[in-house]
Amino acid sequence: MLSFGFYAEDNPDYLSSDYVIDLSGQSVAGTSTVSISLPMPSTIDKSRLVARFTTSDGTTVKVNGVDQTSKSTANNFKVPVDYIVTKGSFNVRYAISVTKATGLKWHEVATFEDLTVFGSPVMKINPKTHEPYVGFKIRSNNNNHPVVIKLNGSEWEYVGGTSFGNEISSSYFDMDLSADGIPFVGYADNTASVKGALTVQSFTNGNWEFTGGSSGVLKAQSTYLGITVLGNGEVVGAQVNNATHSDFARRTLVVSNYKDGIWRSQTPSMLTNQVYMSNMAGGKEAAYVISINRGAVSGINYGYNVLKYENGEWKAMVLNYLEPGNTFNNIYTIGAYVAPDEVPYIWTLDNASGATAMRMKYYDAQDATWKELGGNVLPLGFVPDRHTEVALAVATDETPYIVYNNLSDQNYPYFMYLDQETGQWSAPVKIADIPATGLNIDFAKTGVGYVAFTDSGNKVHIFKYE
């Protein structure tokens, strides 16, 4: 064997870089085994990698008795793979081990200087191109319209122009990408028949079009809104209605879905009491909404709820819950996330452990229980408060990563991950000496991580982990 490696061209769904070793100068005389270690970031899915290799003429290559074709045959490199190379009566075993690369770092790719942001930006990774998209409400020149940009290499590009759509109410904006890589935005629309109602648009055929044909998908004032696009293309939304004259009671959770060309909205039957705020996340199969109750419900102050939407039906996973020993759920700090393996995560801010702390949980479907990620509250190294932001992403190797603004260090962005071998959180690492708000983290299927946020001047920054 003269060369061996993994190329992004042969693995478009798994790699964004090439990992190659030159074997042409390596002597195999008098040996039956050649051990090769090829470092690769742990965030890469190694279960179906296609190798590219070269050999001298008249050579056959097999793995477990199966003929191997360069640039074509895939193998599971989560474990060492033995390539048996034969030429005439001469056999050599090439023991290929993909090892964990060290020295991965966050480095800034680009700052978006054209516009300033109102509220928090939203970052999503295109599942087809692996490019990060960032959407936000424009602050510049009192524009107040949505804009979406994408990172092409190290350059920002507008998706459908410098702004589009209608005027956004407050900072209520969200974005998601479909399984086909089509961006969707949802925002509180000041021009809707009920001022501030949810409007959804998608970038289709080179234009931003209203999903459903028009703006304002319901008669409500949509605050704390979120949208997600399921794998089948169905759009699901959630919001807290703040209008008195609407189709829904004020300050109640209202959920919406777009399917078969029709928008439908409702107050979930299992959650009709008033709520402060909501947060939404979705995967290919299901959407999840977490909310905080407004005041006391059935004698419980500020309990939280988690609802799940799947196969056209809303179900309660958690209703009016208060952590044992907790005296107050912080009404400003809740979050939800769905991992690539469809596992939902939630986080809240409580004092159940004796001091205010961030608690992150995931749902174990086998045990049908919510379990604390890492077994305890997040070890941030400071006491969080309503100004603490946390974002979560799970890489393709199922490692959870969190990014947060460190209140004890000038609100600089930090990150840590849950080590899958030890079950412990890594030591916190600072990403940049830039005060950060509107934090986002996500991983492309190729294993490359991205963090996006705004600085104190409301400019978008994006960092890459590789």
Secondary structure as GFF3:
##gff-version 3
##sequence-region A 1 466
A	DSSP	beta_strand	3	6	.	.	.	ID=ss1
A	DSSP	beta_strand	19	22	.	.	.	ID=ss2
A	DSSP	beta_strand	33	40	.	.	.	ID=ss3
A	DSSP	beta_strand	49	50	.	.	.	ID=ss4
A	DSSP	beta_strand	52	54	.	.	.	ID=ss5
A	DSSP	beta_strand	60	63	.	.	.	ID=ss6
A	DSSP	beta_strand	66	67	.	.	.	ID=ss7
A	DSSP	beta_strand	74	75	.	.	.	ID=ss8
A	DSSP	beta_strand	81	87	.	.	.	ID=ss9
A	DSSP	beta_strand	90	100	.	.	.	ID=ss10
A	DSSP	beta_strand	106	112	.	.	.	ID=ss11
A	DSSP	beta_strand	117	125	.	.	.	ID=ss12
A	DSSP	beta_strand	132	138	.	.	.	ID=ss13
A	DSSP	three_ten_helix	140	142	.	.	.	ID=ss14
A	DSSP	beta_strand	146	152	.	.	.	ID=ss15
A	DSSP	beta_strand	155	158	.	.	.	ID=ss16
A	DSSP	beta_strand	168	177	.	.	.	ID=ss17
A	DSSP	beta_strand	183	189	.	.	.	ID=ss18
A	DSSP	beta_strand	197	204	.	.	.	ID=ss19
A	DSSP	beta_strand	207	210	.	.	.	ID=ss20
A	DSSP	beta_strand	222	229	.	.	.	ID=ss21
A	DSSP	beta_strand	235	241	.	.	.	ID=ss22
A	DSSP	beta_strand	253	259	.	.	.	ID=ss23
A	DSSP	beta_strand	262	266	.	.	.	ID=ss24
A	DSSP	beta_strand	275	282	.	.	.	ID=ss25
A	DSSP	beta_strand	287	293	.	.	.	ID=ss26
A	DSSP	beta_strand	296	297	.	.	.	ID=ss27
A	DSSP	beta_strand	300	301	.	.	.	ID=ss28
A	DSSP	beta_strand	304	310	.	.	.	ID=ss29
A	DSSP	beta_strand	313	321	.	.	.	ID=ss30
A	DSSP	beta_strand	334	338	.	.	.	ID=ss31
A	DSSP	beta_strand	344	350	.	.	.	ID=ss32
A	DSSP	beta_strand	357	364	.	.	.	ID=ss33
A	DSSP	beta_strand	369	372	.	.	.	ID=ss34
A	DSSP	three_ten_helix	373	375	.	.	.	ID=ss35
A	DSSP	beta_strand	390	394	.	.	.	ID=ss36
A	DSSP	beta_strand	400	406	.	.	.	ID=ss37
A	DSSP	beta_strand	412	417	.	.	.	ID=ss38
A	DSSP	beta_strand	429	430	.	.	.	ID=ss39
A	DSSP	beta_strand	437	443	.	.	.	ID=ss40
A	DSSP	beta_strand	449	454	.	.	.	ID=ss41
A	DSSP	beta_strand	460	465	.	.	.	ID=ss42
###
